[in-house]
Amino acid sequence: MREIHNLKTQKVIRKKLRSSATPQEIILWSRLKGKRLGCKFRRQQSFGKYIVDFYCPEKNLVIELDGWQHKEQIEYDNERSKFLESLNLKIIRFWNNDINNNLDSVILEIEKYL
């Protein structure tokens, strides 16, 4: 079976994304890291050519934070979601505004999937 998870070719990109996280990613990561919700999460995990914001391997759960640019790349996001779902990954998405204005609701929604 061909390896598609955390490819070495994506390592530099993943590292750069972690070091240049958005404010919303930093806020959510502070609530996810260290098994604070009972499960381990990883940041900037790659699957094939795609890199996801957060990934819980125990639950096959991907969490994506979407900003304004996602309104302009709907086709790309749909293609990406289909690929990730083909790997039996569950994807939940939140808008950056959800993190800014309703963080407790976001955490409750994540806990439902855990």
MOWO-V575591 format. One line per field, one symbol per residue. psi: psi as a letter, one per 30 degrees, with the letter a starting at -180 (. if undefined). burial: b if it has 24 or more other ideal C-beta (glycine too) atoms within 12 Angstrom, else e. A space follows every 50 residues. Layout:
# MOWO-V575591
psi = ???
burial = ???
This chain:
# MOWO-V575591
psi = kkkgkhkeffeeeeeeeefhkleeeeeeeffelghfgflkllkikkjbgk klekkjeeghkkkkkkaeffffheeeeeeeeeeeffghkkkkkkleeeee fheeeeeeeeeef.
burial = eeeebeeeebeeebeebbeebbebbebbbebbeeeebeeebbbbbbbeeb bbbbbbeebebbbbbbeeeeeeeeeeeeebbeebeebebebbbbebebbe eebeebbeebeebe
